[in-house]
Amino acid sequence: MAKKKSAGCEYCSNYVYDEDYEYYVCDINLDEDEMVLLLDYSKYYDKLEMPIPRNRDKVLEDLQHEKFIKRNDAGTWDITNMGALMIAKDLKKFESLNRRTVRVIWYKENSRLDAIREKEFCAGYAFSHEEIVQYIMTIIPQEEVIVEATRKSVVSFPEIAIRELLANAMIHQDLQQRGTNPMVEVFKNRIEFSNAGAPLVAIERIVDSVPVSRNENIAGFMHKCGICEERGSGYDKIVEATGKNELLAPRIENQNNQFTKAILFAKVPFELTTKEDRMRTCYMQACLAYVNFEGISNSDIRQIFGLGEKEKAKASRLLNSAVEGGYIKAMDPNTAPRYRKYIPYWA
């Protein structure tokens, strides 16, 4: 094999060019014992529900197969970006990746003026994803409701949406871009997920677009671990979950073509929602319905926004506004209004 060309980067001098940035090496010339101190191979096998081999050579073979490590020309071992990002014990141990840890900031109210706590998750993503999800579920607002004479706690945000949006921030970040860590900010009325790199598809087509990933190899392993869909964004699951929980559809922002921010909103009374929020929700639910070869109706809109049977007129006005605004169109304009269904404007 031809010797690879070394190159410096803004962080360190250990990068070696390969086909994909995920396979650049971030730590070099390690012996087996040094490598074991950095990569948590036992959790790797646990995550895949596989027994840990008794033979270390088998462990090395498996990690090589995943392209987490590679043997160099000197006969020692190098760890790839992917190996560290997926199964590192502590990403802070890798100079080039210490800004890839995930930060979670918990705020008291709805502004950034009063932070309760900031926590940094330093393990590889294959391990930290579940830990972060469970941490977020413990700090988000909850309310107690009575269901069939039993008191139950209900969280403000659906867990599936949190899982998918967190996975997106990890997987689709631009690893070659300087900037902030993947970050989750938990407010009383919303959760914001941010990552380096612009959205990979047009925001208005994020539900129905052919799945793409900025880091396909990382996406593939996260899928192998059962964390996410292999190449998709999971926005169909997110939009479905928000609709079932009577929440506004998430807002996706392209910030200066450098960062992506996804905002998940807590439940808001219909009267307090903005026209923009209503139109976006109506449109994204229409996209989801269209993907499933259906359309949205007055009844669907009432269910999504928590409107009662006597509020059909309110739902009709919303649908008409969405049509006039160019967000949706009637599936069949000749159908009587009470039976009419709607699909995205581009369908």
N, C-alpha and C positions, 0 to 999 in steps of 0.2 A: 504494500500500500504506500502510495506517495506520501511524503511528509507534508503535513498541513502547514499552512502559512500562519504564523502567529500575528496577532494584532492587538493593539491596545484599545482601551475603551475609556469612557469618562470615569469609570470606577476603579479598574485594576488592569494588570497586564497579563492576566491568565487566560484571556479568550483565545480560542483557536477556531478558525472558520470551519464550518461544516455546511451541509446542505440547508439546514434550518437553524434559526436562532436558538430554538429550544435545545438543539444538540451541540451548541457551543459548550466548551468546558469552562467551568467556573472554579474548579480547584484541581490542581495537577500534582503528579508525582507522589501519589499516596501509596503507602503499603496497605495491606488488607486490614490491619488493626486500626490504622488511622481512618480508613474509610468507614468502618463499622461504627466508629465514634460519631460520625457525621450523619449517616443515613440509618433510619430506623427500619431495618429489613424485617424485624419480627412483626411490627405493625403492618407492614406491606402484605405479609402473608395473611394476617388476621383480616385485613380489609378485603382481600380476595377470597376469604374463607378457605384457605389452603393450609395444609400442615407445614410447619417449618422444617426444611430439610435438615437432616443430621449432618450432612456433608457440606462443608463451607464451599467447596467447589461448585456444588449445585446451586447454592445461593448466588455466587458470582455469575454463574451461567444465566440464571433467571434475570438478574439485574442487567446483565449485558443485553439479553434479549429485549428487555424493555427500553434499552438505550439510556438507562440511568447512569451507567458507567461505561468506560472503554479502556482497553489496555493500550498504553502508548508505546512508542518505539523504544523507550528505555526499559520496558518490561514492568513498569509500575502502573498505577491506576489513576485515571482522571474521572471526575464527576461532572456530568453534563448539567446544564441549566435545568433541563426537565427532571433529572434525578433529584436535584436539590429542591426544586419547586414542589415536587410531588411528595417526597418521602423524607425530607430533611428533619432531623430532630430540632434544629434551630436555624432558621434562615439567616439570623444575625451572624452566624459563623462564616457566612459566605460574603466576602466584601462586595462583590458585584450584585448581590441580591438582597442586601439588607434593607432596601427600600421597597421590597415586594411583600413584606409582612402585611397582614390585614389589620387596620385600625378600626375600632368601634368606639364612637363617642356618644355618650348618653347625656341628653340635655333635660333640664327640669321642665321647661315649657316649650314654646314654639320658636324661640330664637336661639342664637348661638351665644347669648350673653352669659348664660348660667349653665355651665357644664357640671354634671354630677360626677361623672367618671369617664376616663379614657382608658381603654384596654387594648393592648397589642397582642395579636396572635401570631406566634413565630414558627409554629410547626409547618411542615409541608402541607399543601392544600388538600391532599387526599385524606389527611387526618384532621386538619383544623376546620374544614367546612362544617362538619357535624357539630363540633364544639362551639363554633360561632353561632350557628343556628339556635342551639339550645340556650346559649347565653342571651341572645336577643329575645327569645321567647320568655325568658324570666324577667326582663326589664321593661317590656312593652306594657302599656296600660291594659288593665283587665277590669271587667265589671261582673258583678254577681247577678245572675238571673235565676228565676224559678222555673224549672222544667219538670212537669208531672210531679209536683210537690217536692222536688229535690233541688237544692241550691247548687248551682254550678257556676264556675268561673269561665267567662268568655273573653278571649283575647281580642284586641282591636284589629289585628292584621292576620290574614290566613297564612299558616306556616308554609304551605306549598309555594306561595308567592315569594316569601322570604328566601326559601331554599333556591328557587330558580334565579332570582335577581342577584343573590350572592354568588352563585355559580357563574353567572354571566360576567360579573365584575372580575372574578378570578381568571376565567378562561379567556375572555375577549380583550383583556388589557393589552396595550402595546408595550411589550417588554423592552423594546429598544428606545422608548421615549423617556426622557428625563421627566421627573415630576413626582407627584404624590403617590403614596401607597394606595392600593385598593382600599376604599374607605366606606364605612357604614355609619351614618349619623341618625340616631334615634331621637325623634322629637315626640311630643305629646300627640300631635295631629298628623304626623307623617314619618316615613323612614326614607332616607336618601342613600342611594348606592352609587358610588363614583369610581371611575377607573380611567387611566390614561388611554388615549386613543379615541378617535371619532367612531360613531356607530358604523357598522360594516354594511348596512343596507339602509335604504331610505326609510326614515322614521314612520312615514304614513303606510309603509308596506311591511312593517316589522312582524305582523302576525302571520301573513300569508307567504312571505318571501321564501325562496329556496334557501335552506340553511347554509350559512357560511361561518367559518371561524378563523380568527386571526392566528390562533395557535392550534392547529388541527391535531397535533400529536398529544398535547395536553388535554384537549377536548376528548380525544379517544380514550386516554387512560382514565379520565374522570368518569366517562361513561362506563368503562370496564368496572369501575368501583361502585357503580350504581348511583352516582351523584347527579348525573345530568344526562340529557339526550346527547348523542355523540357529536352532532354538529349543529343542532338547532339551538334556538335561543330560549325555548320554553315559554314564549309569550302567549301561546294558545292556552297553556295551563294557568298562567298568571291572569289573563283576562277572564277566563272562565271562573277562577276562584274569586276574583274581585266582584264579578257579577252575582255570583251565588250568595256572597256576603253583603250585598247591597252597598258596595263601595264604588267609588269613582275608578275608572280605568287608570292605570299608571301613566304618568307623564314622562316621556323620554326626551332628553335635551342633548343637542350637539353643541358643546361649549367651545367656540372658536376653532372648531375642527381639530381640537386637541384632546378633549375629554368627553366622556359619556356620563350622563347622570340620569338615573331612573328614580322616580319618586313614587312611592306607594302611600296612598292617603288612608287615614282612618275614616270611619263613617261620619258623614256630615248630613244634616237635615237638607232635604231637597231645596228648601227656600234659601239656604245659605250657600248653595253651590253657585259658581259663576257660569255664565253662558258658555265660556270656553271649555270648562270642565264637563258640562253637559254634552256639548257637541262632540268632544273627544271621546267620551264614554259611549255615546250613541254610535259613533263611527267605528270604534274598535270592537264593539259587540257585534256590529254588522259584519265586520271582517271575519270575526270568529264564526259567525253563523254561516257566512258564505263558504268558508273553508270546509264546513260540514254539509255543504249543498243545501243550505237552508237560508231563511231570511229572518229578520227580527220584526215583531209585531207590537201593537199597542200593549198587549198583555205582557210581552217580554220587557218592555220599557218600564212598565209599572212595577214589575217584580224587581228589576235591577235597581230602581230608584226608591223602592219601598213605598210606592204609592198604592192607595186603596182602590177598590172597585169603583168607587164614586169619583175617582180622579182621572177617568179616561180622557176627559177634555184636556187636562194638563199634559198627559202623555202625547196626545195628538198634536198639541201645539209644539211640543218639543220635536216630534218627528217632522212636522212641517218646517220648522226652523232649520233642522238639519238638512232637509232637502233644498231649501232656499239658499242655505249657506254652501251648498255644493259638497257636503260630506257623504250623503247617501242618496239613493234614488229608489223609486218603487220597482219592485220585481215585476209587477204587471200593473201598469197605470189604469187599466180598464177594470180592475177588481174594485169592488165596493170598499170605501174607506175603512169600514169596520173590520174587513177581512184582509186588508192590504198588508203585504210584507215588504221589507226594505233590505237592500243590499248596498255594498260600498259603491261610491260614484264611479269607480274604474271598472266595475264588473261588467 
